[in-house]
Amino acid sequence: MSVADEILAIFQRRGPDAYFGERVSMTEHALQAAYFAHSAGAPPALIIAALLHDIGHLVDDVPDDIAEWAVDAHHEEIGGHWLARRFRPEVSEPVLLHVPAKRYLLATDARYFAKLSPASVITLKLQGGPMAAHEVAKFETERFHREAVRVRQWDDQGKVAGLKTPGLRDYRALLEGLAINP
């Protein structure tokens, strides 16, 4: 099975599920993040990172109802490591860093909190809240921190009920072209 086939199968199985307290499904959220990345002129690897930023939720079991979450699911770590076995760091690292990017933006942009959805506010508490100054400095040393911030911003945008986007199969060629072992 190719990496693209594996990813499409995962989305077919779990993607139609509601996206934890949002008005879109997991698939719609992924497609919207990728759509916003493409619209911003992002390079192919970053478009795929946006598409797959929440793959950790799809390959690991977490409660469907966000109200049942007692601890952080660490989906960015699960997803980032899962992707690292299939893609170059240009795809996996922004995924691994997209939750720290949320915490970073909260610490560095006074207007960012207002952009968070109610569900993102709930998960923020589980994820540790805004970064402290020493965490900001450390985050800024990460090779892909700027890319992670961009993925985070597209993640925040990708929660629009009814938004029309290209479908998952439209990303097959990019997935296959960027996979380590297509």
VOVO-885012 format. One record per residue: x, y, z of N, C-alpha, C, O, CB in turn. Coordinates in steps of 0.2 Angstrom, whole numbers, plus 5000, padded with zeros to 4 digits. Last residue first. Glycine has a CB too. Layout:
BEGIN
XYZXYZXYZXYZXYZ;...
END
This chain:
BEGIN
503650304993502950304990502750234988502150234986502950344983;504550345005504450275001503750274999503250245002504550215006;504350485007505050455007505050385003505450374999505250435015;503250584998503350525003504050505002504350504996502850475001;503050684989503450704995503550644999503950655004503050754999;502250624979502950654977503350674983503950674983502750714973;501150574986501650524983502250564981502850524982501350494977;500650704989500750654995501250604992501750584995500150614997;500350754977500850784981501050744987501650734989500550854985;499450664972500150674968500650704973501150684973500050714962;498350684981498750614980499450624977499850594979498350574976;497550784982498250794985498650734984499250724987498150804993;496350754977496750804974497450814976497850844973496350874974;495850674987496150634981496550694977496950674973495650604977;495250764996495850724997496150694991496750704991495650675002;494650904986494550844990495250814991495750834989494150794986;494551084987494751024984494650964989494750974995495451034981;493151154996493851154995493951094990493551054989494251145002;491951265003492051214997492851214996493151264995491651234991;491251275019491751295014491951245009492051185011492451325018;490351225029490151235022490651255017490451265011489551275022;491151305043490651255040490451275033490251335032489951265045;492751315045492251355042491751305040491851265035492451405036;494051305050493451285054492851315052492451335056493651295062;495451345047495051295044494551265048494551205050495551235043;496151445055495651465049495251405047494651425045496051495043;496951365063496451405066495951435061495351435063496751465069;497751305053497351265057496751305060496251285060497851235063;498451425048497951385044497451345048496951335046498351355038;499151445060498751495058498251465053497651485053499051555055;499951325060499451345066498951395064498351385065499851365072;500751345049500251285049499751295055499151285054500651215051;501451455053501051455048500451405048499951415047501451455041;502151395064501751455065501251465059500651475061502151515066;502951305057502451285062501951335063501351325064502751255068;503751385050503351345046502751325051502151315049503651285043;504551435061504151485057503551445053503051465052504551525052;505151325066504651355070504251405066503651415067505051395075;506051225061505451235057504951275061504351265060505151165055;507151235070507251245063506651265059506651305055507551185060;507051315085506851265081506851275074506651335072506051235083;507251435092507851405089507651345085508051315082508251385095;505951475096506251515091506951485088507151505083506351585093;505851395108505451375102505751415095505751385090504751405103;506751465117506851395114506551375108506851345103506751345120;505951575118506651585116506851515113507251505108507151605121;504851525124504751565117505451565114505551555108504551635119;505251475136505051425131504951465124505151435119504351405133;505651595143506151545141505951495136506351465131506451505147;504351655144504851685140505451635138505651635132505151745144;503051525142503451575146504051595142504151575136503751535153;501651505131502351495133502651545138502451605137502751485127;499951485137500451525133501151505136501251485142500351605134;499451315141499351385141499951425137500351385134499351415147;499551175141500051215145499951285145500351325148500651195143;498551095135499251095132499751145136500251145133499151125125;497451115142497751045143498451045140498851005142497350995139;497151245138497251225145497551165146498051155151496551225149;496851215125497451265127497651245134498251245136497251335126;495651155124496351115123496951155125497451125127496451095116;494851265125494851205130495451165130495751155135494251165128;495151345114495251375121495251315126495651315131494751425123;494751265104495451275105495651305112496151295114495751325099;493351275106493651205107494451215108494751185112493551155101;493151405102493051385109493351315111493651305116492251375110;494551465092493851435093493751415100494251405104493751375088;495551605093495451535095494751525095494351565097495851525101;495751745091495651705085495451625087495351595082496251705081;495951795104495351815101495151765094494651765092495251885099;497351765105496851725109496151735106495751695106496851755116;498051865097497951795095497351755099497051715095498651755096;498351985101497751975098497551905096497051895094497752015091;499651975106499151995111498451985108497951975111499152065113;500851865103500351905099499751915104499351875105500151875093;501651785111501951835107501451885103501751935101502451805102;500951685117501451725121501751785118501951835121501951675123;500151635107499851665113500251705117500051755120499551615117;501151585099500751645097500351675103500351735103500251615091;501551475107502051535106501651595104501751645106502551505100;500451395107500651425114501151485113501151535116501051365118;500451365094499851395097500051435103499851485104499351345098;501751305093501651365089501051405092501051465092501551345082;501451185100501951235103501851305099501951355103502651205103;500651125089500351145096500851195100500551245102500251085100;501551115079501051155078500651175084500351225085500551125073;502751035078502751095082502151135082502151195084503351135079;502450925071502650915077502650975082502550975088503350885077;502150995059501650955062501750945069501350955074501450885059;503451035055502951085057502351055060501951085064502651115050;504050905054504250945059503751005060503551015066504850975058;503450835042503350815049503550865054503150865059503750745050;503850915031503150895032503050875039502650905042502950835028;505250925032504850985029504150975030503751025031505050995022;505750795035505650845040505250905038504850935042506250865043;504850685023505450725025505250775031504650785032505750765019;503850545028503950605024504650635027504850625032503350655025;503650435036503450435029503650495024503650485018502650425029;504150445048504250385045504050375038504250335034503950325049;503550565051504250565050504550495047505050495044504650575057;502250545054502350565048503150565046503350555040502150645047;502350495067502050455062502250475055502450435051501250445063;502850605073503250545073502950495068503350465064503250515080;501750695072502350715069502850655068503250645063502750765074;500650625078500650635071501350655068501550625063500250695070;501150625091500950565088501050575081501250525077500250535091;501350765093501950715094501750655090502250625087502150705101;500050805091500650835087501250795087501550785082500750905090;499350745101499250725094499750755090499950725085498550745092;499250745115499950755112499850725105500350695102500450705116;498150755123498150695119498850695115499050635113497650695113;498050815139498250825132498350765129498650715131498850875132;496650755149497350765148497450785141497050765137497850705151;495350745148495650755155496350775154496650815159495550705160;494050755138494750755138494950785145494850835147495050805133;492650765137492950705141493650705141493950665145492650645137;492350875129492250885136492550825140492650835146491550885137;492550825116493150865119493050875127493550885130493150925116;492150665112491850725115492450765119492750735123491350705120;492950555108492650595103492350665106492350715102492050565100;494550525115493850525116493550575111493850625109493650555123;495650445104495550495109494750495110494450485105495850565107;496850335096496150345099496150395105496450385109495850275102;497750385082497750365089497050375091496650415089498250405093;497650425069497950365070497950345077498250285079498650375067;496950545071496650495067496950425067496650375066496650515059;497750635078497050615081496750555077496350525080496550685080;498850645070498850605076498250595079498150545083499250655081;498450725059498450655058498550615065498250555065499050635053;498350865059498050825065497950755064497550715066497350855065;499150905048499350925055498950885060499250885066499250995055;498950875034499050815039499250835046499450795050499650775037;498850995028498350945027498350895032497850865035498450905020;500051055032499351085034498851035033498351025038499151145030;500950975026500950975033500251005035500050985041501551025035;500551005012500450935015500450935023500050895026500950885012;501051135012500251115011500151045013499551045016500151125003;502351115014501951145019501251135018500851135023502151225019;502751055002502851015009502451045014502151015019503551015011;502451154992502051084993502151055000501651025002502251044987;502351315000502651264996502351194997501951195002503451254998;500951434999501451395003501751334998501451314993501151355009;500051524995500651514991501151474994501751474993500951584989;498851535001499451585004500051575000500551605001499551575011;498151434996497951504994498551554996498551604993497351524998;498751325003498851334995498751404993499051434989498451284992;498351355016499051355014499151365007499651405005499351285016;496951345014497251405016497951405014498251465013497051425023;496951205010496651255006496951325007497151365003495851255006;497351145022497751135016497551195011497951215007497651065013;496251175030496951205032497451195026497751245024497251155038;495251115023495251185024495951215026496151265023494751205029;495650975025495551005018495551085018495851115014494950985015;495550965039496150955036496150985029496651025027496250875035;494150995041494651035044495351025040495651075039494751015051;493550885033493450955031493951005034494251045031492750985033;494050785041494250785034494150855032494550885029493850735030;493350805053494050805053494350815046494850845045494350735056;492050925050492250855051493050855051493350915049492050805046;491451075059491751035053491950965055492150955061492251075050;491351145070490751135066490951105059490551105055490451205064;492051065085492051115080491451105075491151055076492751115075;492250965094491951035096491851085091491651145093492351055102;493150875085493150895092492850965094493251005095493850885095;492550855071493150885073493050915080492950975081493450925068;491650705068491650775070492350795073492650755076491050785075;492250595055492050605062492050685063492350715060492450575067;492750565043492050595043491850615050491350645051491550545040;494050515046493950585044493250615044493150665046494150595037;494150375048494050415054493950495052493650525056494650415058;494150315035493950275041493750325047493250315050494450225043;494650405026494050375025493750345031493150345032494150315019;495950435032495350485032494750455030494250475033495550535027;496550305030496450335037495850385037495450385041497050365040;496550305016496150255020496050275027495450265030496550185020;497450405013496750415011496250365015495650375016496650395003;498550355019498250415022497550425020497150435024498650475019;498750245011498750235018498350295021497950285025499450225021;498950304998498350254999498250245007497650245009498550184996;500150375001499550404999498850365000498350385003499550434991;500950265003500850315008500250355007499850365011501450365009;500350114996500750174995500550225001500050215005500650214989;500449945000500050005000500550065000500950075004499550005006;
END
